[in-house]
Amino acid sequence: MEFELTAVQQQRYDTILSASSDQLGRESNGPDGYFTRQRWKTAAALGLTGLCLPADQGGGGQSALDTALSLEAFQRGCPDTGLVFAVSAHLLACGVPIRDFASDEVRDPWLSGMADGSLIASNAMTEDDAGSDVGKLAVTARYDNGEYILDGDKSFASNAPVADLIVTYAVTNQKAGFLGLTAFAIPRHLAGVHVGEPFQKMGLTSCPAARVSFRGCRVPAVYRLGDEGQGGLIFQHSMGWERACLFASYVGLMERQLERCISHARHRKQFGRAIGDFQAVSHRIAVMKQRLESARLLLYRGCWLMDRGRDHVSAVALAKVAVSEAAVANSLDAVQIFGGAGYLSPTGVEQQLRDSVPSTLFSGTNEIQRDIIARELGL
């Protein structure tokens, strides 16, 4: 068992960390607070929008572990967690199923566009009555002479307001349950696709999200992903990659956060001493480090198992829970360490807390992850 990064991995990590800090740290979001196409293009130029997409389509061809390491470095260098999340969702929830299941006719141009940043993708799965219970989807797809007619509403889709491509799932056989779902990758411009106004959110604010509605939307069969009825398996496949890799960005967030807390504890003085001299502060920071390193090891292990084709379901679920809960706990501690300054927006400390809270919800709630872990244990 090897715990050190290879020379290639370390060089890639350092390059992304430096570039994302320098370039993306200087660029601003638009007047609406959302990331701009220019910022997206900058991320693409660093290879971040195509990390695990095939090299012959302009992607990085990276493994799950290498993708996770790259996203960790991206978030450690870039303070805009919303942008990192937007890129991760585009890559993992959309790029992975297109990479592995799209038809030959559309696969190459779509992956090339996603890798070079000319296309932005959104994943539209969640519905009003189907969040954790994906077997209760109400959006339907009816086959008609070489096309599928989609009808229904998706309640929450990150990137949707700016997306060029929407990956979605619909019921094609009401009686087949999990095996009655079919996946599609749909160009945004198709008639019958309607995207609502962006939501006002607690965190991840630079990543716009909205409802997506389909009204008699005729989707050519070439845009179907995989076979009819394979949608549930495709969604699980993409979520495996998302749970394993996306949460590496929160490892990067916690790394940067910990560095700031240590620096603050060394320089902030109270009662004539640096606050880091007080055990109440130093022990809090020690626990933050413990949570970070424990979560990191679980995440790397989950990705390592994925890359070797071994059973990784429980390992990835464990990593998702550990990373997300560590991110929330560490962010609360960071606010406490910074005191009143941590509660003020300009410091960015409270923003880390707001950005961390949704990590326990997306990619399958932590309650669902614990169900998966229990099931894998035979309970």
C-alpha positions as CSV (number, residue, x, y, z in Angstrom):
1,M,0.0,0.0,0.0
2,E,1.5,3.3,-1.1
3,F,0.5,6.6,0.5
4,E,2.7,9.0,-1.4
5,L,1.6,10.6,-4.7
6,T,3.7,9.7,-7.7
7,A,5.9,12.4,-9.2
8,V,3.4,12.9,-12.1
9,Q,0.5,13.2,-9.7
10,Q,2.3,15.7,-7.5
11,Q,3.4,17.8,-10.4
12,R,-0.2,17.9,-11.8
13,Y,-1.5,18.8,-8.3
14,D,1.0,21.6,-7.9
15,T,0.3,23.0,-11.4
16,I,-3.5,23.1,-10.9
17,L,-3.2,24.5,-7.4
18,S,-0.9,27.3,-8.6
19,A,-2.9,28.1,-11.8
20,S,-6.3,28.0,-10.2
21,S,-5.1,30.3,-7.4
22,D,-3.5,32.7,-9.8
23,Q,-5.9,32.8,-12.7
24,L,-9.3,31.9,-11.2
25,G,-8.6,33.8,-8.0
26,R,-8.2,37.0,-10.0
27,E,-11.2,36.7,-12.3
28,S,-14.6,37.9,-11.0
29,N,-18.1,36.5,-11.5
30,G,-20.8,38.3,-13.4
31,P,-22.9,41.1,-12.0
32,D,-25.6,38.5,-11.1
33,G,-23.0,36.7,-8.9
34,Y,-22.9,33.7,-11.2
35,F,-19.7,32.4,-13.0
36,T,-19.1,33.8,-16.4
37,R,-18.3,32.0,-19.6
38,Q,-14.9,33.5,-19.4
39,R,-14.3,32.0,-16.0
40,W,-15.6,28.7,-17.4
41,K,-13.2,29.0,-20.3
42,T,-10.3,29.6,-17.9
43,A,-11.1,26.5,-16.0
44,A,-11.3,24.6,-19.3
45,A,-7.9,25.9,-20.4
46,L,-6.5,24.4,-17.2
47,G,-8.0,21.0,-18.3
48,L,-10.6,21.0,-15.4
49,T,-13.8,20.6,-17.5
50,G,-12.4,17.4,-19.1
51,L,-10.3,15.7,-16.4
52,C,-11.8,12.2,-16.8
53,L,-13.0,12.5,-20.4
54,P,-11.1,10.7,-23.1
55,A,-7.9,12.1,-24.3
56,D,-8.8,11.7,-28.0
57,Q,-11.8,14.1,-27.4
58,G,-9.6,16.7,-25.7
59,G,-10.0,15.4,-22.1
60,G,-7.4,14.4,-19.6
61,G,-8.1,10.7,-19.7
62,Q,-7.7,10.6,-15.9
63,S,-8.6,7.8,-13.5
64,A,-11.0,8.4,-10.6
65,L,-8.1,9.0,-8.1
66,D,-6.3,11.4,-10.5
67,T,-9.6,13.2,-11.2
68,A,-10.2,13.6,-7.4
69,L,-6.7,14.9,-6.8
70,S,-7.1,17.5,-9.6
71,L,-10.5,18.7,-8.1
72,E,-8.9,18.8,-4.7
73,A,-6.1,21.1,-6.0
74,F,-8.7,23.2,-8.0
75,Q,-10.7,23.9,-4.9
76,R,-7.7,24.4,-2.7
77,G,-6.5,27.1,-5.0
78,C,-9.8,28.6,-6.1
79,P,-11.9,30.2,-3.3
80,D,-15.1,30.0,-5.4
81,T,-16.7,26.7,-4.4
82,G,-19.7,27.4,-6.6
83,L,-17.5,27.3,-9.7
84,V,-15.7,24.2,-8.6
85,F,-19.0,22.5,-7.9
86,A,-20.4,23.6,-11.3
87,V,-17.4,22.1,-13.1
88,S,-17.6,18.9,-11.1
89,A,-21.3,18.4,-11.8
90,H,-20.7,19.1,-15.5
91,L,-17.8,16.6,-15.6
92,L,-19.1,13.8,-13.3
93,A,-22.9,13.7,-13.4
94,C,-23.0,14.6,-17.2
95,G,-19.6,13.9,-18.8
96,V,-19.2,10.4,-17.3
97,P,-22.6,9.0,-18.6
98,I,-22.1,10.6,-22.0
99,R,-18.5,9.2,-22.1
100,D,-19.7,5.7,-21.3
101,F,-23.2,5.5,-22.8
102,A,-23.8,8.0,-25.6
103,S,-24.3,6.9,-29.2
104,D,-21.3,7.2,-31.5
105,E,-23.1,9.9,-33.5
106,V,-23.1,12.4,-30.7
107,R,-20.5,11.2,-28.2
108,D,-17.3,12.7,-29.8
109,P,-18.6,16.2,-30.6
110,W,-20.3,16.5,-27.2
111,L,-17.3,15.3,-25.2
112,S,-15.0,17.5,-27.2
113,G,-17.2,20.5,-26.5
114,M,-17.4,19.7,-22.8
115,A,-13.7,19.2,-22.5
116,D,-12.8,22.5,-24.2
117,G,-15.4,24.5,-22.4
118,S,-17.6,25.4,-25.4
119,L,-20.4,23.3,-23.9
120,I,-21.8,23.5,-20.4
121,A,-23.8,20.5,-19.1
122,S,-26.5,20.2,-16.4
123,N,-27.8,17.1,-14.7
124,A,-31.6,17.1,-14.2
125,M,-32.7,14.2,-12.1
126,T,-34.4,15.6,-9.0
127,E,-38.2,16.1,-9.0
128,D,-40.7,17.5,-6.5
129,D,-41.6,14.0,-5.3
130,A,-38.5,12.1,-6.3
131,G,-35.3,13.2,-4.5
132,S,-33.8,10.3,-2.6
133,D,-36.5,8.0,-4.0
134,V,-35.4,8.1,-7.6
135,G,-37.9,5.3,-8.3
136,K,-40.7,7.8,-8.1
137,L,-39.9,9.8,-11.2
138,A,-42.9,11.5,-12.9
139,V,-41.2,12.8,-16.1
140,T,-42.2,10.4,-18.9
141,A,-40.7,9.6,-22.3
142,R,-42.9,8.0,-24.9
143,Y,-41.3,6.5,-28.1
144,D,-42.8,7.8,-31.3
145,N,-41.3,7.0,-34.8
146,G,-37.6,7.4,-34.0
147,E,-38.1,10.0,-31.3
148,Y,-39.0,10.2,-27.6
149,I,-41.6,12.7,-26.4
150,L,-40.7,14.0,-22.9
151,D,-43.2,15.5,-20.5
152,G,-42.8,16.6,-16.9
153,D,-40.8,18.8,-14.6
154,K,-37.4,18.5,-12.9
155,S,-37.2,20.5,-9.7
156,F,-33.5,21.2,-9.3
157,A,-30.7,21.2,-11.9
158,S,-27.4,22.9,-11.2
159,N,-25.9,24.8,-14.2
160,A,-29.3,24.6,-16.0
161,P,-29.7,28.4,-16.6
162,V,-26.4,28.5,-18.6
163,A,-26.4,24.9,-19.9
164,D,-26.0,23.9,-23.5
165,L,-26.7,20.2,-22.8
166,I,-29.0,18.6,-20.2
167,V,-28.6,15.0,-19.0
168,T,-32.0,13.8,-17.7
169,Y,-33.9,10.7,-16.8
170,A,-37.5,9.7,-17.6
171,V,-39.9,6.8,-17.2
172,T,-40.4,4.8,-20.3
173,N,-42.1,1.8,-18.7
174,Q,-44.4,2.6,-15.7
175,K,-44.6,-1.1,-14.7
176,A,-40.9,-1.9,-14.7
177,G,-39.8,0.3,-11.7
178,F,-36.1,0.8,-11.5
179,L,-35.7,-0.9,-14.9
180,G,-38.3,1.4,-16.5
181,L,-36.1,4.5,-16.5
182,T,-34.2,5.8,-19.5
183,A,-31.4,8.3,-19.7
184,F,-31.1,11.1,-22.3
185,A,-28.6,13.9,-23.1
186,I,-30.7,16.7,-24.6
187,P,-29.5,19.9,-26.4
188,R,-30.9,22.9,-24.5
189,H,-32.2,24.4,-27.8
190,L,-34.7,21.7,-28.5
191,A,-38.3,22.8,-28.7
192,G,-40.2,21.9,-25.5
193,V,-37.3,22.4,-23.1
194,H,-38.0,25.2,-20.6
195,V,-35.5,26.4,-18.0
196,G,-36.8,28.5,-15.1
197,E,-35.3,31.4,-13.3
198,P,-32.2,30.7,-11.1
199,F,-32.9,29.9,-7.5
200,Q,-31.7,31.9,-4.6
201,K,-29.6,29.5,-2.6
202,M,-27.9,29.3,0.8
203,G,-24.5,28.5,-0.7
204,L,-22.7,27.6,-3.9
205,T,-24.1,30.8,-5.1
206,S,-22.0,31.3,-8.2
207,C,-23.4,28.0,-9.6
208,P,-26.9,28.8,-11.0
209,A,-29.6,26.2,-10.5
210,A,-33.2,26.1,-11.7
211,R,-36.2,24.0,-12.6
212,V,-36.3,22.3,-16.0
213,S,-39.6,21.5,-17.7
214,F,-40.3,19.3,-20.7
215,R,-43.5,20.0,-22.7
216,G,-44.0,17.7,-25.6
217,C,-40.3,17.8,-26.1
218,R,-39.4,15.6,-29.1
219,V,-36.0,14.0,-28.5
220,P,-34.3,12.1,-31.4
221,A,-33.5,8.6,-30.3
222,V,-29.8,9.3,-31.0
223,Y,-29.8,11.4,-27.9
224,R,-30.7,8.4,-25.7
225,L,-27.9,7.2,-23.4
226,G,-27.5,3.5,-23.3
227,D,-30.5,1.2,-23.9
228,E,-34.1,1.9,-23.1
229,G,-34.6,0.9,-19.4
230,Q,-31.0,1.3,-18.6
231,G,-31.4,4.8,-17.0
232,G,-31.3,3.7,-13.4
233,L,-28.0,1.8,-13.8
234,I,-26.6,4.8,-15.8
235,F,-27.5,7.2,-13.0
236,Q,-26.0,4.9,-10.4
237,H,-22.8,4.7,-12.4
238,S,-22.5,8.5,-12.7
239,M,-23.3,9.0,-9.0
240,G,-20.5,6.5,-8.2
241,W,-18.0,8.8,-9.9
242,E,-19.6,11.9,-8.4
243,R,-19.6,10.6,-4.9
244,A,-16.0,9.4,-5.3
245,C,-14.5,12.5,-7.0
246,L,-16.6,15.6,-6.4
247,F,-16.1,15.5,-2.7
248,A,-12.4,15.8,-3.2
249,S,-13.1,19.4,-3.7
250,Y,-14.2,19.6,-0.1
251,V,-10.9,18.1,0.9
252,G,-9.3,21.0,-0.9
253,L,-11.6,23.5,0.8
254,M,-10.7,22.0,4.2
255,E,-7.0,22.1,3.5
256,R,-7.2,25.8,2.6
257,Q,-9.5,26.5,5.5
258,L,-7.1,24.8,8.0
259,E,-4.1,26.8,6.7
260,R,-6.1,30.1,7.3
261,C,-7.1,29.0,10.8
262,I,-3.5,28.1,11.7
263,S,-2.3,31.4,10.5
264,H,-5.0,33.3,12.3
265,A,-4.3,31.4,15.5
266,R,-0.6,32.3,15.3
267,H,-1.2,36.0,14.7
268,R,-4.4,36.9,16.6
269,K,-3.6,37.9,20.1
270,Q,-5.9,38.0,23.2
271,F,-4.8,38.6,26.8
272,G,-1.3,39.2,25.5
273,R,-0.9,35.8,23.8
274,A,-1.5,34.3,20.4
275,I,-4.9,32.5,20.6
276,G,-3.2,29.4,19.3
277,D,-1.4,29.2,22.7
278,F,-4.8,28.5,24.3
279,Q,-5.7,24.8,24.4
280,A,-9.3,25.6,23.6
281,V,-8.2,26.9,20.2
282,S,-5.2,24.5,19.5
283,H,-7.3,21.4,20.3
284,R,-10.1,22.6,18.0
285,I,-7.6,23.0,15.2
286,A,-6.1,19.6,16.0
287,V,-9.6,18.0,15.6
288,M,-10.1,19.8,12.3
289,K,-6.8,18.3,11.1
290,Q,-8.0,14.8,12.3
291,R,-11.3,15.1,10.4
292,L,-9.6,16.3,7.3
293,E,-7.0,13.5,7.1
294,S,-9.5,10.8,8.0
295,A,-11.9,12.0,5.3
296,R,-9.1,12.3,2.8
297,L,-7.9,8.7,3.3
298,L,-11.4,7.3,2.9
299,L,-11.9,9.3,-0.3
300,Y,-8.6,8.2,-1.8
301,R,-9.4,4.6,-0.9
302,G,-12.8,4.7,-2.6
303,C,-11.3,6.1,-5.8
304,W,-8.5,3.6,-5.6
305,L,-11.0,0.7,-5.5
306,M,-13.0,2.2,-8.4
307,D,-9.9,2.4,-10.5
308,R,-9.1,-1.3,-9.9
309,G,-12.6,-2.5,-10.7
310,R,-13.1,-3.7,-7.2
311,D,-16.2,-3.5,-5.1
312,H,-16.3,0.2,-4.1
313,V,-20.0,1.0,-3.3
314,S,-19.6,1.0,0.5
315,A,-16.2,2.6,0.4
316,V,-17.5,5.5,-1.7
317,A,-20.6,5.9,0.5
318,L,-18.3,6.0,3.6
319,A,-16.1,8.6,2.0
320,K,-19.1,10.8,1.0
321,V,-20.4,10.9,4.5
322,A,-17.0,11.4,6.1
323,V,-16.0,14.3,3.8
324,S,-19.3,16.1,3.9
325,E,-19.7,15.9,7.6
326,A,-16.1,16.9,8.2
327,A,-16.5,19.9,5.9
328,V,-19.6,21.2,7.9
329,A,-17.9,20.5,11.3
330,N,-14.6,22.1,10.3
331,S,-16.4,25.2,8.8
332,L,-18.3,25.7,12.1
333,D,-15.0,25.4,13.9
334,A,-13.4,27.9,11.5
335,V,-16.2,30.5,12.3
336,Q,-15.6,29.9,16.0
337,I,-11.8,30.4,15.7
338,F,-12.2,33.6,13.7
339,G,-14.9,34.8,16.2
340,G,-16.8,37.9,15.1
341,A,-14.7,38.3,12.0
342,G,-15.7,34.8,10.9
343,Y,-19.3,35.8,10.9
344,L,-18.7,38.7,8.5
345,S,-19.0,38.0,4.8
346,P,-15.8,39.8,3.6
347,T,-13.5,37.3,5.4
348,G,-15.0,34.4,3.4
349,V,-15.1,32.2,6.5
350,E,-18.9,32.1,6.8
351,Q,-19.1,31.4,3.0
352,Q,-17.2,28.2,3.5
353,L,-19.9,27.1,6.0
354,R,-22.7,27.9,3.6
355,D,-21.0,26.1,0.8
356,S,-20.4,23.0,2.9
357,V,-23.9,22.5,4.2
358,P,-25.4,21.2,0.9
359,S,-22.7,18.6,0.6
360,T,-24.6,16.4,3.0
361,L,-27.6,16.6,0.7
362,F,-26.5,16.3,-3.0
363,S,-25.2,13.1,-4.6
364,G,-27.6,11.2,-2.3
365,T,-28.2,12.4,1.2
366,N,-26.0,11.1,4.0
367,E,-29.0,9.2,5.3
368,I,-29.2,7.4,2.0
369,Q,-25.4,6.7,2.1
370,R,-25.8,5.1,5.6
371,D,-28.6,2.9,4.1
372,I,-26.1,1.8,1.4
373,I,-23.4,1.1,4.0
374,A,-25.8,-0.9,6.2
375,R,-27.0,-2.9,3.2
376,E,-23.5,-3.7,2.2
377,L,-22.9,-5.0,5.7
378,G,-25.9,-7.4,5.2
379,L,-28.4,-5.5,7.3
